[in-house]
Amino acid sequence: MSLRLELEDLEQQFRETAMKKYGYSKGALQKASREAFQKWILEQQGLPTAKDPFILIRGILKKYRGKVTSVELQHAAKHLWVKH
C-alpha cells in the first residue's frame, strides 16, 4: 500500500530527522514513517509506549522480587503484559 501526503513545512524537518536517525540510505524515510504512524496509533488508542515495554510494568513486578526465579519472573511479566 502507498500513501501520499502533503506535509508542507514538516516535510523538510521529517526528512532531516529520519536521515539523522536511520542514515542516508534507501528506506530511511519508510522506517521513520512507519515508526511515527505506529506511535501515533498507540497514543490514539490510549496505549502506553516505551522503547522497552518491561519498563512499563516494572512496578507491577515488584511483588515478585526475591520470591521467584528469573524464568518465572519472565513468564509472570509476559502474562501481566498480555492482560493489559
Secondary structure, DSSP 8 states (H G I E B T S, - for coil): -------THHHHHHHHHHHHHH-SSTTHHHHHHHHHHHHHHHHHTT----SSHHHHTTTGGGGGTTTS-HHHHHHHHHHHHHH-
